[in-house]
Amino acid sequence: MAHRVDDSLVSAEFGRRLRASRRRRGLSQRTAAELVGLSQGFLSMVENGKRRLNRHRDIIALAELLDVDPRSFSEE
């Protein structure tokens, strides 16, 4: 599945929406992080707004894992 991802996906709201999507799927941070090749600590920082997820391939991988459109992390 090919998606175009723009820089608006790394907004302040990104982490909150990512966390909500992950929880809806019933995945722990550790499991989600491992499945997309990130550390649990890094994913935690992203979800808490302390780090930005800038690599588009990571955004796409998380969106596919969570079965959401990557734009849903930033849409109003």
GIGIDA-V522060 format. One record per run of one state. SS is the DSSP state (H for helix, E for strand, - for the rest). FROM is the first residue (numbers start at 1). LEN is the number of residues. If there is no record, write none. Layout:
# GIGIDA-V522060
ss:from:len
SS:FROM:LEN
SS:FROM:LEN
This chain:
# GIGIDA-V522060
ss:from:len
-:1:6
H:7:4
-:11:3
H:14:11
-:25:4
H:29:8
-:37:3
H:40:8
-:48:8
H:56:11
-:67:3
H:70:4
-:74:3
